[in-house]
Amino acid sequence: MINKRLLIKTLLTYTDENSFYDKKERLNIDSREGKAKFLKHICALSNSNPLNNSYIVVGITDQENKIRGVDFFDDSKIQNLVNAYLENPPLIQYENINFPTLPKHKVVGLITIRPNEQTSSFKKNIWKYRVGTKFYRVGSTSNIFEESKEIVTHNKTIVDNIEKNARNNIELILDGVFDFINQHSEEFSPKYKVFREQFVICWAGKKNLINDTEYYSRVDIELINEQVRLFYSALDLVTFSISKESFIITEFITLGINDKLDYYPFEKTILHFKDNGKLNIIKEFLFEPPTFDKQILHHIYNTNNAILQKLQKGIKLKKSEKADLEKFPITYTICALNNFLGAKERLESSKSYLRALDNKIPYIQYKDSMRLFRKLKYAD
């Protein structure tokens, strides 16, 4: 197995991006332009590396080459975006890599682009890229593929050596276990378990007993062999089911109004460990949007809209409005789930104001809401 943290460190020794490696400070796939630029890089790296993996490292400053980190990103459906827009799409994998020097909620994103001996091209128009457009890499630049130009790459030996040097060993695994345990206080009961005599999983979380059921909050789960963070949640509740060959994580989200909160199954992640050294990760989306009284929601929606208008105009909020602001992302989300037109868009427009608050919980809730909407979009 490859130690992904060591792989990233090795890639970063190539200060300049090249034809098998790109780095980004952040990944923006919320806008059409952002999606298009991401797809261009995937297309170019795939076409320029038909015989070896290529990589995009996310959370690195471009000029200084410093590790800044990004938020945990668990969108397993990012492959769907590539499949939707590229002909002969490569197989890609996004992983969250833990670095002990980063704050607990930050990771480095690693996108691995698997070899594809066929030429990838755009099969749908997006932003300024037209159907049939192909890209390839020259140094750090993604250029339009010219049919008359032969693209010759010599990356296989280099990348093979990089991956070989990043292979795991017992010292790295033990260091990873101790790092994980030392990062989490006794309150979060850090644990580890070995599966199939090969895979080491560490997890930690704060136990909550609710209606005789054990839930865990502020959960952190890591596959130590590869230094991959498999799960991280600051607010949502989680249950575990562990057997000899599997580790099952069921995530719940908290929704409610007027201080009455309920817990709704959101997503199940099954880690299935095999004898042949393979790990299968299966995700099952569970969420069914709850319905609430429309009259109460109309009142909440109008209150939220008034608060948002004050934030946009820089008007000071009343004490009661500040209290409502704490629940702002959750209540706007409930309105959106109950078909209030414009609720999701209004919540999105509040992002910069929530991020600037001293109280970080509303902004964390905002990010969780955006993740929910993203998952719902893929589930349709």
C-alpha positions as CSV (number, residue, x, y, z in Angstrom):
1,M,0.0,0.0,0.0
2,I,1.1,3.6,-0.7
3,N,1.4,6.0,2.2
4,K,-0.5,8.9,0.7
5,R,1.0,11.5,3.0
6,L,4.5,10.4,1.9
7,L,3.4,10.4,-1.7
8,I,2.2,14.1,-1.4
9,K,5.5,15.1,0.3
10,T,7.4,13.4,-2.6
11,L,5.3,15.2,-5.2
12,L,5.8,18.5,-3.5
13,T,9.6,18.1,-4.0
14,Y,8.7,18.9,-7.6
15,T,8.2,22.6,-6.8
16,D,6.9,23.3,-10.3
17,E,3.8,21.5,-11.7
18,N,4.5,19.2,-14.6
19,S,2.9,16.8,-17.0
20,F,1.9,14.3,-14.3
21,Y,1.2,16.5,-11.3
22,D,-0.8,19.6,-10.6
23,K,-1.5,21.5,-7.4
24,K,-4.4,23.7,-6.3
25,E,-5.0,25.9,-3.3
26,R,-8.7,24.9,-3.4
27,L,-11.1,23.0,-5.6
28,N,-14.0,24.9,-7.0
29,I,-16.6,22.8,-8.7
30,D,-19.7,24.8,-7.5
31,S,-19.7,27.0,-10.7
32,R,-19.8,26.1,-14.3
33,E,-16.4,27.8,-14.8
34,G,-14.9,25.9,-11.9
35,K,-16.3,22.6,-13.1
36,A,-15.0,23.3,-16.6
37,K,-11.4,24.1,-15.4
38,F,-11.4,21.0,-13.2
39,L,-12.5,18.8,-16.1
40,K,-9.8,20.4,-18.4
41,H,-7.0,19.4,-15.9
42,I,-8.4,15.9,-15.6
43,C,-8.6,15.6,-19.4
44,A,-5.1,16.9,-19.9
45,L,-3.4,14.8,-17.2
46,S,-5.2,11.7,-18.4
47,N,-4.2,12.2,-22.1
48,S,-0.6,13.0,-21.1
49,N,-0.2,9.9,-18.9
50,P,-1.7,6.9,-20.6
51,L,0.7,4.5,-18.9
52,N,0.9,5.8,-15.3
53,N,-1.1,7.6,-12.6
54,S,-1.2,11.3,-12.5
55,Y,-2.1,13.5,-9.5
56,I,-3.7,16.8,-8.4
57,V,-2.9,17.9,-4.9
58,V,-5.4,20.3,-3.3
59,G,-4.6,22.6,-0.4
60,I,-1.2,23.8,-1.5
61,T,-0.2,27.5,-2.2
62,D,0.9,27.9,-5.8
63,Q,3.8,30.3,-5.3
64,E,5.2,29.3,-1.9
65,N,4.4,25.5,-2.2
66,K,3.1,25.5,1.4
67,I,0.6,23.1,2.8
68,R,-2.5,25.1,3.8
69,G,-5.1,22.4,3.8
70,V,-8.8,22.4,2.8
71,D,-12.0,21.3,4.4
72,F,-12.8,17.5,4.5
73,F,-14.5,16.6,1.2
74,D,-16.4,13.3,1.0
75,D,-18.1,13.7,-2.4
76,S,-17.7,10.2,-3.7
77,K,-19.8,11.1,-6.8
78,I,-17.2,13.4,-8.2
79,Q,-16.5,10.6,-10.8
80,N,-20.1,11.2,-12.0
81,L,-19.1,14.8,-13.1
82,V,-16.1,13.4,-15.1
83,N,-18.3,10.7,-16.7
84,A,-21.0,13.2,-17.6
85,Y,-18.7,15.6,-19.5
86,L,-15.7,13.5,-20.8
87,E,-15.6,10.9,-23.6
88,N,-13.4,8.0,-22.5
89,P,-13.3,9.3,-18.9
90,P,-10.4,8.3,-16.7
91,L,-11.1,6.7,-13.3
92,I,-10.4,9.3,-10.6
93,Q,-10.3,9.1,-6.8
94,Y,-10.5,11.9,-4.3
95,E,-9.0,11.2,-0.9
96,N,-8.6,13.3,2.2
97,I,-5.0,13.0,3.6
98,N,-4.3,13.9,7.2
99,F,-1.3,16.0,8.1
100,P,-0.6,16.4,11.9
101,T,0.6,19.9,11.3
102,L,-2.8,21.1,10.1
103,P,-5.8,22.0,12.3
104,K,-8.0,19.0,13.0
105,H,-10.7,20.0,10.5
106,K,-8.2,20.5,7.7
107,V,-6.7,17.9,5.3
108,V,-4.9,17.8,2.0
109,G,-6.9,16.6,-1.0
110,L,-5.3,14.1,-3.3
111,I,-6.9,13.3,-6.7
112,T,-5.5,10.2,-8.4
113,I,-6.1,9.9,-12.1
114,R,-5.8,6.3,-13.2
115,P,-4.2,5.4,-16.6
116,N,-6.5,5.5,-19.6
117,E,-5.0,4.4,-22.9
118,Q,-7.8,6.1,-24.8
119,T,-7.9,9.8,-25.6
120,S,-10.3,11.8,-23.4
121,S,-12.3,14.6,-24.8
122,F,-15.3,16.8,-24.0
123,K,-18.6,15.2,-25.0
124,K,-20.7,18.1,-23.8
125,N,-20.3,21.9,-23.9
126,I,-19.4,23.5,-20.6
127,W,-18.3,27.2,-20.1
128,K,-16.1,28.0,-23.1
129,Y,-15.0,24.4,-23.9
130,R,-16.8,22.8,-26.8
131,V,-17.7,19.3,-27.7
132,G,-14.7,17.3,-29.0
133,T,-12.1,19.5,-27.3
134,K,-9.1,17.6,-26.0
135,F,-6.3,18.7,-23.8
136,Y,-2.8,17.6,-22.9
137,R,-0.1,18.8,-20.6
138,V,3.2,20.6,-21.4
139,G,5.0,21.3,-18.1
140,S,2.4,23.1,-15.9
141,T,0.1,24.1,-18.8
142,S,-2.9,22.4,-20.2
143,N,-3.0,22.9,-24.0
144,I,-5.6,22.0,-26.7
145,F,-4.6,18.8,-28.3
146,E,-3.7,19.1,-32.0
147,E,-4.5,16.1,-34.1
148,S,-1.3,16.4,-36.1
149,K,0.9,16.7,-33.1
150,E,2.3,13.5,-31.5
151,I,2.3,13.7,-27.8
152,V,5.2,11.7,-26.3
153,T,5.5,11.3,-22.6
154,H,8.3,9.8,-20.5
155,N,6.6,9.8,-17.1
156,K,6.0,6.1,-16.3
157,T,9.5,5.5,-14.9
158,I,9.4,8.7,-12.8
159,V,6.0,8.1,-11.4
160,D,6.7,4.4,-10.7
161,N,9.7,5.5,-8.7
162,I,7.7,8.1,-6.8
163,E,5.0,5.6,-5.9
164,K,7.6,2.9,-4.9
165,N,9.4,5.4,-2.6
166,A,6.0,6.2,-0.9
167,R,5.2,2.5,-0.1
168,N,4.3,1.8,3.5
169,N,6.4,0.2,6.2
170,I,5.7,-0.9,9.8
171,E,7.4,2.3,11.2
172,L,5.1,4.6,9.2
173,I,2.1,2.6,10.3
174,L,3.0,2.7,14.0
175,D,3.9,6.4,13.8
176,G,0.4,6.9,12.2
177,V,-1.4,5.1,15.0
178,F,0.5,7.0,17.7
179,D,0.0,10.3,15.9
180,F,-3.8,9.7,15.8
181,I,-4.1,8.7,19.4
182,N,-2.0,11.7,20.6
183,Q,-4.1,14.1,18.6
184,H,-7.3,13.1,20.4
185,S,-7.9,13.5,24.1
186,E,-9.3,10.8,26.4
187,E,-12.7,12.4,26.1
188,F,-12.9,11.2,22.5
189,S,-11.7,7.6,23.3
190,P,-9.3,7.1,20.4
191,K,-9.2,3.4,19.3
192,Y,-7.6,1.3,16.7
193,K,-8.4,-2.1,15.1
194,V,-6.5,-4.4,12.7
195,F,-8.6,-6.0,9.9
196,R,-7.5,-9.1,8.0
197,E,-4.0,-8.7,9.5
198,Q,-3.3,-5.8,7.0
199,F,-5.6,-2.8,7.5
200,V,-5.3,-0.5,10.5
201,I,-8.3,1.7,11.2
202,C,-8.2,4.4,13.9
203,W,-11.3,6.2,15.1
204,A,-12.3,8.7,17.8
205,G,-15.5,10.4,18.9
206,K,-17.4,11.8,21.8
207,K,-20.0,9.3,23.1
208,N,-23.7,10.5,23.4
209,L,-26.4,8.2,24.8
210,I,-29.7,9.3,23.3
211,N,-32.8,7.1,23.8
212,D,-30.7,4.2,24.9
213,T,-28.7,4.4,21.6
214,E,-25.0,5.1,21.5
215,Y,-24.2,7.9,19.1
216,Y,-20.8,9.6,18.5
217,S,-20.2,13.2,17.7
218,R,-17.0,15.0,16.4
219,V,-16.0,11.8,14.8
220,D,-12.7,11.2,13.1
221,I,-11.8,8.0,11.2
222,E,-8.6,7.2,9.4
223,L,-7.1,4.4,7.4
224,I,-3.6,4.5,8.8
225,N,-2.0,2.3,6.1
226,E,-2.5,5.1,3.6
227,Q,-2.9,8.1,5.9
228,V,-6.4,8.7,4.4
229,R,-9.1,10.3,6.5
230,L,-12.2,8.3,5.7
231,F,-14.7,10.4,7.7
232,Y,-14.8,13.6,9.7
233,S,-17.8,15.4,11.1
234,A,-17.9,18.3,13.6
235,L,-21.6,18.2,14.4
236,D,-23.5,15.2,13.0
237,L,-24.0,12.0,15.0
238,V,-22.6,8.6,14.0
239,T,-23.1,5.0,14.9
240,F,-20.6,2.2,14.4
241,S,-21.0,-1.5,13.6
242,I,-17.8,-3.5,13.6
243,S,-17.1,-7.1,12.6
244,K,-14.0,-9.1,11.6
245,E,-14.2,-8.1,8.0
246,S,-16.1,-4.8,8.0
247,F,-16.4,-1.4,9.6
248,I,-19.8,0.3,9.1
249,I,-20.4,4.0,9.7
250,T,-24.0,5.3,9.8
251,E,-24.3,9.0,9.8
252,F,-27.3,10.9,11.1
253,I,-28.2,14.6,10.6
254,T,-30.0,16.7,13.1
255,L,-33.0,18.7,11.9
256,G,-35.8,20.5,13.7
257,I,-37.5,23.7,14.5
258,N,-38.4,25.5,17.8
259,D,-35.7,23.6,19.7
260,K,-37.2,20.2,18.9
261,L,-34.6,18.2,17.1
262,D,-34.8,14.8,15.5
263,Y,-32.1,12.5,14.1
264,Y,-32.5,11.4,10.5
265,P,-30.3,8.6,8.9
266,F,-28.2,10.3,6.3
267,E,-25.6,8.0,4.8
268,K,-24.1,4.6,5.5
269,T,-20.4,3.9,4.6
270,I,-19.3,0.2,4.6
271,L,-15.6,-0.6,4.7
272,H,-15.3,-4.2,3.6
273,F,-11.8,-5.7,4.0
274,K,-10.8,-8.7,1.8
275,D,-8.3,-11.4,2.2
276,N,-6.5,-10.4,-1.0
277,G,-5.4,-7.1,0.5
278,K,-8.3,-5.1,-1.2
279,L,-10.6,-2.7,0.5
280,N,-14.0,-2.0,-0.9
281,I,-15.8,1.2,0.2
282,I,-19.5,1.2,-0.4
283,K,-21.7,4.3,0.3
284,E,-25.5,4.0,0.7
285,F,-27.5,7.3,0.8
286,L,-30.4,6.9,3.3
287,F,-31.9,10.4,3.8
288,E,-35.6,11.0,3.3
289,P,-36.5,14.7,3.7
290,P,-38.9,15.3,6.6
291,T,-42.0,17.4,6.2
292,F,-43.0,20.2,8.6
293,D,-46.0,22.4,9.2
294,K,-46.2,24.9,6.2
295,Q,-47.6,27.8,8.3
296,I,-44.8,27.6,10.8
297,L,-42.2,27.3,8.0
298,H,-43.6,30.4,6.3
299,H,-43.0,32.4,9.5
300,I,-39.5,31.0,9.8
301,Y,-38.8,31.7,6.1
302,N,-39.9,35.3,6.4
303,T,-37.8,35.8,9.6
304,N,-34.7,34.3,7.9
305,N,-35.2,36.6,4.9
306,A,-35.4,39.6,7.1
307,I,-32.2,38.6,8.9
308,L,-30.4,38.0,5.6
309,Q,-31.5,41.4,4.4
310,K,-30.1,43.1,7.5
311,L,-26.8,41.2,7.1
312,Q,-26.5,42.3,3.5
313,K,-27.2,46.0,4.4
314,G,-24.9,45.9,7.5
315,I,-27.8,46.6,9.9
316,K,-27.3,45.5,13.5
317,L,-29.4,42.5,14.6
318,K,-31.7,42.4,17.6
319,K,-31.0,39.9,20.4
320,S,-33.8,37.6,19.2
321,E,-32.5,37.8,15.6
322,K,-29.0,36.8,16.8
323,A,-30.6,33.7,18.4
324,D,-32.4,32.9,15.2
325,L,-29.2,33.3,13.3
326,E,-27.7,30.4,15.2
327,K,-30.3,28.1,13.6
328,F,-30.3,30.0,10.3
329,P,-28.7,27.3,8.1
330,I,-30.8,24.5,9.6
331,T,-34.1,26.3,9.2
332,Y,-33.3,27.6,5.7
333,T,-32.4,24.0,4.8
334,I,-35.7,22.7,6.2
335,C,-37.6,25.3,4.1
336,A,-35.7,24.2,1.0
337,L,-36.5,20.5,1.7
338,N,-40.1,21.5,2.0
339,N,-40.1,23.2,-1.5
340,F,-39.8,26.8,-0.5
341,L,-38.6,28.4,-3.7
342,G,-35.4,30.4,-3.3
343,A,-34.6,29.0,0.2
344,K,-31.4,27.2,-1.0
345,E,-30.3,30.2,-3.1
346,R,-30.8,32.6,-0.1
347,L,-28.8,30.3,2.2
348,E,-26.0,30.2,-0.4
349,S,-25.9,34.0,-0.5
350,S,-25.4,34.1,3.3
351,K,-22.1,32.3,3.1
352,S,-19.7,35.2,3.5
353,Y,-21.7,36.7,6.4
354,L,-21.8,33.4,8.3
355,R,-18.1,32.8,7.7
356,A,-17.3,36.2,9.2
357,L,-19.2,35.4,12.5
358,D,-17.2,34.9,15.7
359,N,-19.5,32.0,16.5
360,K,-18.4,29.3,13.9
361,I,-21.3,26.9,14.4
362,P,-23.6,28.5,11.9
363,Y,-20.9,28.4,9.2
364,I,-20.2,24.7,10.0
365,Q,-23.9,24.1,9.7
366,Y,-23.9,26.0,6.4
367,K,-21.2,23.7,5.0
368,D,-23.1,20.6,6.2
369,S,-26.2,21.9,4.5
370,M,-24.4,22.4,1.2
371,R,-23.1,18.8,1.5
372,L,-26.6,17.6,2.0
373,F,-27.9,19.4,-1.1
374,R,-25.0,18.0,-3.1
375,K,-25.8,14.5,-2.0
376,L,-29.5,15.0,-2.8
377,K,-28.6,16.2,-6.3
378,Y,-26.6,13.0,-7.0
379,A,-29.3,10.8,-5.5
380,D,-32.0,12.1,-7.9
